């Protein structure tokens, strides 16, 4: 049985550009490859800032996006290989990403401009410090609220 082996010369990435729908890579042999971003869902779901934060790995044999946990090889780009990530893996990554972004955003920023919270605001109670009661120095030490915590 004969096996065909295709050897590629050491072609390296030199420059990378990512738009909202295209990944473009300038190669060391003078070619420029452009592929649809839909081939790489993690890049597609990334923000412009995350897409533009990349670095060459292996002296240009690959490209790494640290914020998106994505690695592409120049060889894969040359041969036209889209992402091999399963839908299940991508879904887990998207869920994890959504959880992280919720933790990073303050509550008001998460609402977005012009949106009003439906949660009722409670009035702020101002409590004047009082003399210590039964050895406690907390301002609410003698209050009904504090008494509940002591069992009575």
TIDO-794056 format. One record per residue: residue number from 0; x, y, z of N, C-alpha, C in turn. Coordinates in steps of 0.2 Angstrom, whole numbers, m for minus. Layout:
N
@i NUM | neast X | nnorth Y | nup Z | caeast X | canorth Y | caup Z | ceast X | cnorth Y | cup Z $
...
***
This chain:
152
@i 0 | neast 4 | nnorth m6 | nup 0 | caeast 0 | canorth 0 | caup 0 | ceast 4 | cnorth 6 | cup 0 $
@i 1 | neast 3 | nnorth 11 | nup m4 | caeast 6 | canorth 17 | caup m4 | ceast 3 | cnorth 23 | cup 0 $
@i 2 | neast 7 | nnorth 27 | nup 3 | caeast 4 | canorth 32 | caup 7 | ceast 7 | cnorth 39 | cup 4 $
@i 3 | neast 3 | nnorth 44 | nup 3 | caeast 5 | canorth 50 | caup 0 | ceast 6 | cnorth 55 | cup 6 $
@i 4 | neast 12 | nnorth 57 | nup 7 | caeast 14 | canorth 62 | caup 12 | ceast 16 | cnorth 68 | cup 9 $
@i 5 | neast 12 | nnorth 74 | nup 11 | caeast 14 | canorth 80 | caup 8 | ceast 18 | cnorth 84 | cup 13 $
@i 6 | neast 24 | nnorth 86 | nup 12 | caeast 28 | canorth 90 | caup 16 | ceast 27 | cnorth 97 | cup 14 $
@i 7 | neast 26 | nnorth 101 | nup 19 | caeast 26 | canorth 108 | caup 18 | ceast 33 | cnorth 112 | cup 20 $
@i 8 | neast 35 | nnorth 116 | nup 16 | caeast 41 | canorth 120 | caup 18 | ceast 39 | cnorth 124 | cup 25 $
@i 9 | neast 44 | nnorth 126 | nup 28 | caeast 43 | canorth 130 | caup 34 | ceast 40 | cnorth 136 | cup 33 $
@i 10 | neast 34 | nnorth 137 | nup 32 | caeast 30 | canorth 143 | caup 31 | ceast 28 | cnorth 145 | cup 38 $
@i 11 | neast 29 | nnorth 151 | nup 39 | caeast 28 | canorth 154 | caup 46 | ceast 23 | cnorth 160 | cup 45 $
@i 12 | neast 19 | nnorth 161 | nup 50 | caeast 15 | canorth 167 | caup 50 | ceast 19 | cnorth 173 | cup 52 $
@i 13 | neast 17 | nnorth 179 | nup 49 | caeast 21 | canorth 185 | caup 50 | ceast 17 | cnorth 190 | cup 54 $
@i 14 | neast 10 | nnorth 191 | nup 51 | caeast 6 | canorth 196 | caup 54 | ceast m1 | cnorth 193 | cup 54 $
@i 15 | neast m5 | nnorth 195 | nup 59 | caeast m12 | canorth 192 | caup 59 | ceast m17 | cnorth 198 | cup 60 $
@i 16 | neast m22 | nnorth 198 | nup 57 | caeast m28 | canorth 203 | caup 57 | ceast m34 | cnorth 199 | cup 58 $
@i 17 | neast m39 | nnorth 202 | nup 62 | caeast m45 | canorth 198 | caup 63 | ceast m50 | cnorth 204 | cup 63 $
@i 18 | neast m55 | nnorth 203 | nup 59 | caeast m61 | canorth 208 | caup 58 | ceast m67 | cnorth 204 | cup 61 $
@i 19 | neast m73 | nnorth 207 | nup 61 | caeast m79 | canorth 204 | caup 63 | ceast m81 | cnorth 197 | cup 60 $
@i 20 | neast m78 | nnorth 196 | nup 53 | caeast m80 | canorth 190 | caup 50 | ceast m74 | cnorth 187 | cup 46 $
@i 21 | neast m68 | nnorth 189 | nup 47 | caeast m62 | canorth 186 | caup 43 | ceast m56 | cnorth 186 | cup 47 $
@i 22 | neast m52 | nnorth 181 | nup 47 | caeast m46 | canorth 180 | caup 49 | ceast m41 | cnorth 180 | cup 44 $
@i 23 | neast m36 | nnorth 185 | nup 44 | caeast m31 | canorth 186 | caup 38 | ceast m24 | cnorth 185 | cup 41 $
@i 24 | neast m20 | nnorth 181 | nup 38 | caeast m14 | canorth 179 | caup 40 | ceast m9 | cnorth 180 | cup 35 $
@i 25 | neast m4 | nnorth 185 | nup 36 | caeast 2 | canorth 186 | caup 31 | ceast 7 | cnorth 180 | cup 32 $
@i 26 | neast 9 | nnorth 177 | nup 27 | caeast 14 | canorth 171 | caup 28 | ceast 21 | cnorth 174 | cup 26 $
@i 27 | neast 26 | nnorth 170 | nup 28 | caeast 33 | canorth 171 | caup 27 | ceast 35 | cnorth 170 | cup 19 $
@i 28 | neast 31 | nnorth 167 | nup 15 | caeast 32 | canorth 166 | caup 8 | ceast 29 | cnorth 171 | cup 4 $
@i 29 | neast 26 | nnorth 176 | nup 7 | caeast 23 | canorth 181 | caup 3 | ceast 15 | cnorth 181 | cup 2 $
@i 30 | neast 12 | nnorth 175 | nup 4 | caeast 5 | canorth 174 | caup 3 | ceast 1 | cnorth 177 | cup 9 $
@i 31 | neast m5 | nnorth 178 | nup 7 | caeast m9 | canorth 180 | caup 13 | ceast m16 | cnorth 176 | cup 12 $
@i 32 | neast m17 | nnorth 173 | nup 18 | caeast m23 | canorth 169 | caup 19 | ceast m29 | cnorth 172 | cup 22 $
@i 33 | neast m34 | nnorth 172 | nup 19 | caeast m40 | canorth 174 | caup 23 | ceast m46 | cnorth 169 | cup 23 $
@i 34 | neast m48 | nnorth 168 | nup 29 | caeast m53 | canorth 163 | caup 30 | ceast m59 | cnorth 166 | cup 34 $
@i 35 | neast m65 | nnorth 163 | nup 33 | caeast m71 | canorth 165 | caup 37 | ceast m70 | cnorth 164 | cup 45 $
@i 36 | neast m72 | nnorth 169 | nup 49 | caeast m71 | canorth 168 | caup 56 | ceast m76 | cnorth 162 | cup 58 $
@i 37 | neast m81 | nnorth 161 | nup 54 | caeast m86 | canorth 155 | caup 56 | ceast m82 | cnorth 149 | cup 57 $
@i 38 | neast m76 | nnorth 148 | nup 54 | caeast m72 | canorth 142 | caup 55 | ceast m70 | cnorth 141 | cup 62 $
@i 39 | neast m69 | nnorth 147 | nup 65 | caeast m66 | canorth 146 | caup 72 | ceast m71 | cnorth 150 | cup 77 $
@i 40 | neast m76 | nnorth 146 | nup 80 | caeast m81 | canorth 149 | caup 84 | ceast m79 | cnorth 153 | cup 90 $
@i 41 | neast m73 | nnorth 151 | nup 93 | caeast m70 | canorth 155 | caup 99 | ceast m68 | cnorth 162 | cup 96 $
@i 42 | neast m65 | nnorth 162 | nup 91 | caeast m64 | canorth 169 | caup 88 | ceast m70 | cnorth 173 | cup 86 $
@i 43 | neast m75 | nnorth 169 | nup 83 | caeast m81 | canorth 173 | caup 82 | ceast m85 | cnorth 175 | cup 88 $
@i 44 | neast m84 | nnorth 172 | nup 93 | caeast m88 | canorth 174 | caup 99 | ceast m84 | cnorth 179 | cup 104 $
@i 45 | neast m77 | nnorth 180 | nup 102 | caeast m73 | canorth 185 | caup 106 | ceast m75 | cnorth 192 | cup 104 $
@i 46 | neast m73 | nnorth 196 | nup 109 | caeast m73 | canorth 203 | caup 108 | ceast m68 | cnorth 206 | cup 103 $
@i 47 | neast m68 | nnorth 211 | nup 100 | caeast m63 | canorth 214 | caup 96 | ceast m56 | cnorth 214 | cup 100 $
@i 48 | neast m56 | nnorth 216 | nup 106 | caeast m50 | canorth 217 | caup 110 | ceast m47 | cnorth 210 | cup 111 $
@i 49 | neast m51 | nnorth 205 | nup 112 | caeast m49 | canorth 198 | caup 113 | ceast m46 | cnorth 195 | cup 107 $
@i 50 | neast m49 | nnorth 197 | nup 101 | caeast m47 | canorth 194 | caup 95 | ceast m40 | cnorth 197 | cup 93 $
@i 51 | neast m39 | nnorth 204 | nup 95 | caeast m33 | canorth 207 | caup 93 | ceast m27 | cnorth 206 | cup 98 $
@i 52 | neast m28 | nnorth 202 | nup 103 | caeast m23 | canorth 200 | caup 108 | ceast m21 | cnorth 193 | cup 106 $
@i 53 | neast m16 | nnorth 193 | nup 102 | caeast m14 | canorth 186 | caup 99 | ceast m6 | cnorth 186 | cup 100 $
@i 54 | neast m3 | nnorth 181 | nup 99 | caeast 4 | canorth 180 | caup 99 | ceast 6 | cnorth 174 | cup 94 $
@i 55 | neast 12 | nnorth 175 | nup 91 | caeast 14 | canorth 169 | caup 87 | ceast 18 | cnorth 164 | cup 92 $
@i 56 | neast 17 | nnorth 158 | nup 90 | caeast 20 | canorth 152 | caup 94 | ceast 24 | cnorth 148 | cup 89 $
@i 57 | neast 29 | nnorth 145 | nup 92 | caeast 33 | canorth 140 | caup 88 | ceast 37 | cnorth 144 | cup 83 $
@i 58 | neast 39 | nnorth 150 | nup 84 | caeast 42 | canorth 154 | caup 79 | ceast 38 | cnorth 156 | cup 73 $
@i 59 | neast 32 | nnorth 156 | nup 74 | caeast 27 | canorth 158 | caup 69 | ceast 23 | cnorth 152 | cup 66 $
@i 60 | neast 24 | nnorth 146 | nup 68 | caeast 21 | canorth 140 | caup 66 | ceast 14 | cnorth 140 | cup 68 $
@i 61 | neast 12 | nnorth 144 | nup 73 | caeast 5 | canorth 144 | caup 75 | ceast 3 | cnorth 151 | cup 78 $
@i 62 | neast m3 | nnorth 152 | nup 80 | caeast m6 | canorth 158 | caup 83 | ceast m10 | cnorth 156 | cup 89 $
@i 63 | neast m9 | nnorth 160 | nup 94 | caeast m12 | canorth 159 | caup 101 | ceast m16 | cnorth 165 | cup 103 $
@i 64 | neast m22 | nnorth 164 | nup 105 | caeast m26 | canorth 169 | caup 108 | ceast m27 | cnorth 167 | cup 115 $
@i 65 | neast m23 | nnorth 170 | nup 120 | caeast m24 | canorth 168 | caup 127 | ceast m31 | cnorth 169 | cup 130 $
@i 66 | neast m34 | nnorth 175 | nup 128 | caeast m41 | canorth 176 | caup 131 | ceast m46 | cnorth 172 | cup 129 $
@i 67 | neast m45 | nnorth 169 | nup 123 | caeast m50 | canorth 164 | caup 120 | ceast m48 | cnorth 157 | cup 121 $
@i 68 | neast m42 | nnorth 156 | nup 123 | caeast m40 | canorth 149 | caup 124 | ceast m40 | cnorth 145 | cup 117 $
@i 69 | neast m38 | nnorth 149 | nup 112 | caeast m38 | canorth 146 | caup 105 | ceast m31 | cnorth 146 | cup 102 $
@i 70 | neast m29 | nnorth 141 | nup 99 | caeast m23 | canorth 140 | caup 95 | ceast m24 | cnorth 137 | cup 88 $
@i 71 | neast m21 | nnorth 141 | nup 83 | caeast m22 | canorth 138 | caup 76 | ceast m15 | cnorth 137 | cup 73 $
@i 72 | neast m14 | nnorth 132 | nup 69 | caeast m8 | canorth 131 | caup 66 | ceast m8 | cnorth 134 | cup 59 $
@i 73 | neast m2 | nnorth 136 | nup 57 | caeast m2 | canorth 139 | caup 50 | ceast m3 | cnorth 133 | cup 45 $
@i 74 | neast m1 | nnorth 127 | nup 46 | caeast m2 | canorth 122 | caup 42 | ceast m10 | cnorth 120 | cup 41 $
@i 75 | neast m13 | nnorth 121 | nup 47 | caeast m20 | canorth 120 | caup 46 | ceast m24 | cnorth 125 | cup 42 $
@i 76 | neast m21 | nnorth 131 | nup 43 | caeast m24 | canorth 137 | caup 39 | ceast m23 | cnorth 136 | cup 31 $
@i 77 | neast m16 | nnorth 133 | nup 30 | caeast m15 | canorth 132 | caup 23 | ceast m19 | cnorth 127 | cup 20 $
@i 78 | neast m20 | nnorth 121 | nup 24 | caeast m24 | canorth 116 | caup 21 | ceast m32 | cnorth 117 | cup 22 $
@i 79 | neast m34 | nnorth 123 | nup 24 | caeast m41 | canorth 125 | caup 25 | ceast m45 | cnorth 121 | cup 30 $
@i 80 | neast m42 | nnorth 119 | nup 35 | caeast m45 | canorth 115 | caup 41 | ceast m48 | cnorth 120 | cup 46 $
@i 81 | neast m55 | nnorth 119 | nup 46 | caeast m59 | canorth 123 | caup 51 | ceast m58 | cnorth 120 | cup 58 $
@i 82 | neast m60 | nnorth 123 | nup 63 | caeast m60 | canorth 121 | caup 70 | ceast m62 | cnorth 114 | cup 70 $
@i 83 | neast m59 | nnorth 110 | nup 74 | caeast m61 | canorth 103 | caup 75 | ceast m65 | cnorth 102 | cup 82 $
@i 84 | neast m66 | nnorth 108 | nup 85 | caeast m69 | canorth 108 | caup 92 | ceast m77 | cnorth 105 | cup 91 $
@i 85 | neast m79 | nnorth 101 | nup 96 | caeast m85 | canorth 98 | caup 96 | ceast m90 | cnorth 103 | cup 98 $
@i 86 | neast m97 | nnorth 103 | nup 97 | caeast m102 | canorth 107 | caup 99 | ceast m102 | cnorth 107 | cup 106 $
@i 87 | neast m102 | nnorth 101 | nup 109 | caeast m102 | canorth 100 | caup 117 | ceast m97 | cnorth 104 | cup 120 $
@i 88 | neast m90 | nnorth 104 | nup 118 | caeast m85 | canorth 107 | caup 120 | ceast m86 | cnorth 115 | cup 120 $
@i 89 | neast m88 | nnorth 117 | nup 114 | caeast m89 | canorth 124 | caup 113 | ceast m95 | cnorth 127 | cup 117 $
@i 90 | neast m100 | nnorth 123 | nup 118 | caeast m105 | canorth 125 | caup 123 | ceast m103 | cnorth 126 | cup 130 $
@i 91 | neast m99 | nnorth 121 | nup 132 | caeast m96 | canorth 122 | caup 139 | ceast m92 | cnorth 128 | cup 140 $
@i 92 | neast m88 | nnorth 129 | nup 134 | caeast m84 | canorth 135 | caup 134 | ceast m88 | cnorth 142 | cup 135 $
@i 93 | neast m93 | nnorth 142 | nup 131 | caeast m98 | canorth 148 | caup 131 | ceast m101 | cnorth 149 | cup 137 $
@i 94 | neast m103 | nnorth 143 | nup 141 | caeast m106 | canorth 144 | caup 147 | ceast m101 | cnorth 147 | cup 152 $
@i 95 | neast m95 | nnorth 144 | nup 152 | caeast m90 | canorth 146 | caup 157 | ceast m88 | cnorth 153 | cup 156 $
@i 96 | neast m88 | nnorth 155 | nup 149 | caeast m87 | canorth 162 | caup 148 | ceast m92 | cnorth 167 | cup 150 $
@i 97 | neast m98 | nnorth 165 | nup 149 | caeast m104 | canorth 169 | caup 152 | ceast m104 | cnorth 170 | cup 159 $
@i 98 | neast m102 | nnorth 165 | nup 163 | caeast m102 | canorth 165 | caup 170 | ceast m96 | cnorth 170 | cup 172 $
@i 99 | neast m90 | nnorth 170 | nup 169 | caeast m85 | canorth 174 | caup 170 | ceast m87 | cnorth 181 | cup 169 $
@i 100 | neast m90 | nnorth 183 | nup 163 | caeast m91 | canorth 190 | caup 162 | ceast m97 | cnorth 192 | cup 166 $
@i 101 | neast m101 | nnorth 188 | nup 169 | caeast m106 | canorth 191 | caup 174 | ceast m102 | cnorth 193 | cup 180 $
@i 102 | neast m97 | nnorth 189 | nup 182 | caeast m94 | canorth 190 | caup 189 | ceast m90 | cnorth 197 | cup 188 $
@i 103 | neast m87 | nnorth 198 | nup 182 | caeast m83 | canorth 204 | caup 181 | ceast m87 | cnorth 210 | cup 181 $
@i 104 | neast m93 | nnorth 210 | nup 178 | caeast m97 | canorth 216 | caup 177 | ceast m100 | cnorth 218 | cup 184 $
@i 105 | neast m100 | nnorth 225 | nup 186 | caeast m104 | canorth 227 | caup 192 | ceast m111 | cnorth 227 | cup 190 $
@i 106 | neast m116 | nnorth 227 | nup 195 | caeast m123 | canorth 226 | caup 193 | ceast m125 | cnorth 231 | cup 189 $
@i 107 | neast m124 | nnorth 237 | nup 190 | caeast m126 | canorth 243 | caup 186 | ceast m124 | cnorth 242 | cup 179 $
@i 108 | neast m118 | nnorth 240 | nup 178 | caeast m115 | canorth 240 | caup 171 | ceast m118 | cnorth 234 | cup 167 $
@i 109 | neast m120 | nnorth 229 | nup 171 | caeast m124 | canorth 223 | caup 168 | ceast m130 | cnorth 225 | cup 165 $
@i 110 | neast m134 | nnorth 230 | nup 168 | caeast m140 | canorth 232 | caup 166 | ceast m140 | cnorth 236 | cup 159 $
@i 111 | neast m135 | nnorth 239 | nup 158 | caeast m134 | canorth 243 | caup 152 | ceast m137 | cnorth 249 | cup 153 $
@i 112 | neast m136 | nnorth 254 | nup 148 | caeast m138 | canorth 261 | caup 148 | ceast m146 | cnorth 261 | cup 147 $
@i 113 | neast m149 | nnorth 265 | nup 151 | caeast m156 | canorth 266 | caup 150 | ceast m161 | cnorth 260 | cup 153 $
@i 114 | neast m158 | nnorth 255 | nup 156 | caeast m162 | canorth 250 | caup 159 | ceast m163 | cnorth 251 | cup 166 $
@i 115 | neast m168 | nnorth 250 | nup 169 | caeast m170 | canorth 251 | caup 176 | ceast m171 | cnorth 245 | cup 180 $
@i 116 | neast m168 | nnorth 245 | nup 186 | caeast m168 | canorth 239 | caup 190 | ceast m175 | cnorth 238 | cup 192 $
@i 117 | neast m178 | nnorth 232 | nup 192 | caeast m185 | canorth 231 | caup 195 | ceast m185 | cnorth 229 | cup 202 $
@i 118 | neast m179 | nnorth 229 | nup 205 | caeast m178 | canorth 227 | caup 212 | ceast m180 | cnorth 234 | cup 216 $
@i 119 | neast m184 | nnorth 233 | nup 221 | caeast m186 | canorth 239 | caup 225 | ceast m180 | cnorth 241 | cup 230 $
@i 120 | neast m178 | nnorth 247 | nup 230 | caeast m173 | canorth 249 | caup 235 | ceast m175 | cnorth 250 | cup 242 $
@i 121 | neast m172 | nnorth 248 | nup 246 | caeast m173 | canorth 249 | caup 253 | ceast m170 | cnorth 255 | cup 256 $
@i 122 | neast m174 | nnorth 259 | nup 260 | caeast m171 | canorth 265 | caup 263 | ceast m165 | cnorth 263 | cup 267 $
@i 123 | neast m160 | nnorth 268 | nup 267 | caeast m155 | canorth 267 | caup 272 | ceast m156 | cnorth 269 | cup 279 $
@i 124 | neast m155 | nnorth 264 | nup 284 | caeast m156 | canorth 266 | caup 291 | ceast m150 | cnorth 268 | cup 294 $
@i 125 | neast m150 | nnorth 274 | nup 297 | caeast m145 | canorth 277 | caup 300 | ceast m145 | cnorth 275 | cup 308 $
@i 126 | neast m140 | nnorth 272 | nup 310 | caeast m140 | canorth 269 | caup 317 | ceast m135 | cnorth 273 | cup 321 $
@i 127 | neast m137 | nnorth 276 | nup 326 | caeast m133 | canorth 280 | caup 331 | ceast m129 | cnorth 275 | cup 335 $
@i 128 | neast m123 | nnorth 276 | nup 336 | caeast m119 | canorth 272 | caup 341 | ceast m122 | cnorth 273 | cup 348 $
@i 129 | neast m122 | nnorth 267 | nup 352 | caeast m125 | canorth 268 | caup 358 | ceast m119 | cnorth 265 | cup 363 $
@i 130 | neast m121 | nnorth 266 | nup 369 | caeast m116 | canorth 263 | caup 374 | ceast m116 | cnorth 255 | cup 374 $
@i 131 | neast m111 | nnorth 252 | nup 375 | caeast m110 | canorth 245 | caup 375 | ceast m116 | cnorth 242 | cup 379 $
@i 132 | neast m119 | nnorth 236 | nup 377 | caeast m124 | canorth 233 | caup 381 | ceast m122 | cnorth 226 | cup 382 $
@i 133 | neast m122 | nnorth 224 | nup 388 | caeast m120 | canorth 217 | caup 390 | ceast m113 | cnorth 215 | cup 387 $
@i 134 | neast m108 | nnorth 219 | nup 387 | caeast m102 | canorth 218 | caup 384 | ceast m101 | cnorth 218 | cup 377 $
@i 135 | neast m106 | nnorth 220 | nup 373 | caeast m106 | canorth 221 | caup 366 | ceast m105 | cnorth 228 | cup 364 $
@i 136 | neast m101 | nnorth 229 | nup 359 | caeast m100 | canorth 236 | caup 357 | ceast m103 | cnorth 238 | cup 350 $
@i 137 | neast m106 | nnorth 233 | nup 347 | caeast m110 | canorth 234 | caup 341 | ceast m116 | cnorth 239 | cup 342 $
@i 138 | neast m117 | nnorth 243 | nup 337 | caeast m123 | canorth 248 | caup 338 | ceast m129 | cnorth 244 | cup 338 $
@i 139 | neast m130 | nnorth 239 | nup 336 | caeast m137 | canorth 235 | caup 336 | ceast m137 | cnorth 230 | cup 341 $
@i 140 | neast m132 | nnorth 230 | nup 346 | caeast m132 | canorth 225 | caup 351 | ceast m138 | cnorth 224 | cup 355 $
@i 141 | neast m141 | nnorth 230 | nup 357 | caeast m147 | canorth 229 | caup 361 | ceast m153 | cnorth 229 | cup 357 $
@i 142 | neast m153 | nnorth 229 | nup 350 | caeast m159 | canorth 230 | caup 346 | ceast m163 | cnorth 223 | cup 346 $
@i 143 | neast m169 | nnorth 223 | nup 344 | caeast m173 | canorth 217 | caup 343 | ceast m169 | cnorth 213 | cup 338 $
@i 144 | neast m167 | nnorth 215 | nup 332 | caeast m163 | canorth 211 | caup 327 | ceast m157 | cnorth 207 | cup 330 $
@i 145 | neast m154 | nnorth 210 | nup 334 | caeast m148 | canorth 207 | caup 337 | ceast m150 | cnorth 202 | cup 342 $
@i 146 | neast m156 | nnorth 203 | nup 346 | caeast m158 | canorth 198 | caup 351 | ceast m160 | cnorth 192 | cup 348 $
@i 147 | neast m163 | nnorth 192 | nup 342 | caeast m165 | canorth 186 | caup 338 | ceast m159 | cnorth 181 | cup 337 $
@i 148 | neast m153 | nnorth 184 | nup 336 | caeast m147 | canorth 180 | caup 335 | ceast m145 | cnorth 177 | cup 341 $
@i 149 | neast m147 | nnorth 180 | nup 347 | caeast m145 | canorth 177 | caup 354 | ceast m150 | cnorth 172 | cup 356 $
@i 150 | neast m155 | nnorth 170 | nup 352 | caeast m160 | canorth 165 | caup 355 | ceast m165 | cnorth 168 | cup 359 $
@i 151 | neast m167 | nnorth 175 | nup 358 | caeast m172 | canorth 177 | caup 362 | ceast m174 | cnorth 184 | cup 361 $
***
